[in-house]
Amino acid sequence: MLMDDRQIAARILEHIEGGTTDTGGEIWREPVANYLSPDRFAAERAVLRRLAVPFCPSAALAEPGAYVARLAAGTPILVVRGQDGTVRAFRNACRHRGVELASGSGCTRAFTCRYHGWTYRLDGTLSLVPHEGGFPGLDKAAHGLVPVHAWEQAGLVFIKQDDDDAGGDIMNDLPAGLMAPGQAVFATAEREVEANWKIVAEGFLEGYHIRSTHRDTFYPYGFDNLNVVECFGRNSRVTFPFRRIAKLAQVPPAERRVDGLVTYVYHLFPNVMVAVLSQHTKVVVLEPLDPGRTRLVTYALANAGRDGDANREAAARDAAFVDQTGAAEDREVSQAIQRGLASGANRHFTYGLFESAIVHFHRTLDAALRGPRLS
């Protein structure tokens, strides 16, 4: 489905020699109204609830009792690893008076409601009701936490909120090695960006902007508008090469490896990015809050070197550089685009041949909005 190291290296070296880049086959015009409309926004969040989507890395739930609680498509969701090692997801609400049971992340042996003390095991069953005599006839078995379908695949935890059969809930097209075995989370962060979630996503999906947006940060290490773009199923991968990859021209093709010579950005449709950088991997979940506001939930994981060991200090330095330079520039541009929507200057945005991963994103989203199954 996706090119291996040797194929990626060969394609990039051809582009360097020819001064070219991957191109798509069509121009896409996306109505600006689709970034502003509350009705469109509500329909998109319904798609996020209907489809299988990544919630967090498996490494964020490294031990029994580890949990992550946050909004997913506007729904409070609680995901936890049970004592049996199985990951389970629930709607994050007490079955008595609906209080959220957990927030953020942590590790626990049970979830106890802070309001009246109703307590639930890690498998969601109701174990304790204080002063239970006040609830004659209460069926504890019927008052466990409400489950949400959850499973692990390719090093990620997926959830699917709706019970229908829509959208291919088992992601058979995911590359098996998407997340490296044994990776550990060394940092998590949340921040809000004043921009539509699709605008934020688009910033990950093309290198046409590298020279102008990242002139003093990413561009000195990379190229102007040189990318490899691959689509697999509803997802895509964009490869951003570093200038130092040119040295592979002197390496026999069978021996070429691209570790540390490229950044891979995987777009897991609809709203998750996995960026595999030199020293670390970032999983970025785009949580749409309203048409003009997005929460970025980010997990940073250390990559293993060729000797198999992960250098967390190097990974942390790598992550800090990316976040404080290029990523900050991308966030500001996203917000500037959102502010520019109010000008009324554009009826649509035009995505060119260099932006084929964005075209694939919008075409796939349109298909999901039209019906229960993706084309």
Disulfide bonds with the S-S distance in Angstrom:
none
